[in-house]
Amino acid sequence: MAKIRKEPLRKCVVTQEQHPKKELIRIVKNNQGDVFVDPTGKQNGRGAYLKKSLSVLEKAIKTKRLERHLETTIDSTVYEAIRQLIEDES
């Protein structure tokens, strides 16, 4: 009998909603303070999850929610990478 694996849930830092890990984008701040998108979900460092939605991304930029969560300033290139990822999937 095959064991049913439980889908890992993570919380979006903007909407505060729980979603399966696959439906979210992981943004990581590593030990050197670099912030980047983690498509594998396995990179070392402090992670924050964002729902794959342009409106959520806009809200994250406006409220600086990601910056507060990762305790650092985030370069616009990171936001552009997230935007590209969302647009590629939709």
N, C-alpha and C positions, 0 to 999 in steps of 0.2 A: 504494500500500500504506500503510495507516494505521500510524503509529508507536505502539507500546505504551508508555504512560507508566508509569513506576515509581511505585508508591504510597509516599509519604513515611512512614517509620517514626519514631516518637518513643518515648522511654522514660518509663514511669510512675515518678514520684519515690518512690512508696510500694512498689510491687511489684518495681520494677527490670526489668519485662518490656517488650519491644519490641512496639508495636502500631501499626497504621495510624493516621495522624493523626485520621481521622474517628471512631475509636472512643474517643478521649480528650477530656478537657475541658482547655482551656488557661487557666491563671490567670496574669495579668500584673502585674508591678510596674513602673510607668512612672518617668520621671525625677523626678517630684514625690513619689514614694514612695507613690502611690495603688495599692492592690491591688484588682483586679476580674477578673471572669470575662470571657473573650474568646471569644464564640461564633464570630466570623469567623476567628480564628486569624491575623489580620493586624495587630493593634495593635502599636505600638512599645513596647519595654520588655523586661525579662527575663521569660521565660516558663517556666512549670513545667507539666507534664502530669500529669493524674490519670485513672485508669481510671474509666469510668462505672459505678461500683458503690458502693452505700451502705456495704458493709463496708470497702472501701478508703478511703472518705471518713472513716469512724469512726477507722480506724487512723491516717490523716493528722492528724486532730485530736488523738488521744491521744499520738502520738509527736512532734507539732509538726514533722513532716518538711517540710511546705510552708513553714513559717515559717523553718526553717533554710535551705532551698533559695533562698528569695527574700530572705533576710537581713533580715527585718522582722517585726513582729507583725501578725497578720491578724485583722481585726475579725470578730465572729461573723456579721455580715450577709453577708460574703463566703461563709462556709461554708453559710449558709442558701440563698444563691443557687445554689451548687453542688448542694446537696441537692434543691432544686426542679427544677433541670435534669435530674438523674438520675431523679427520680420522674416527670417529664413524659415522658421517653423510654421508661420501662419499662411 
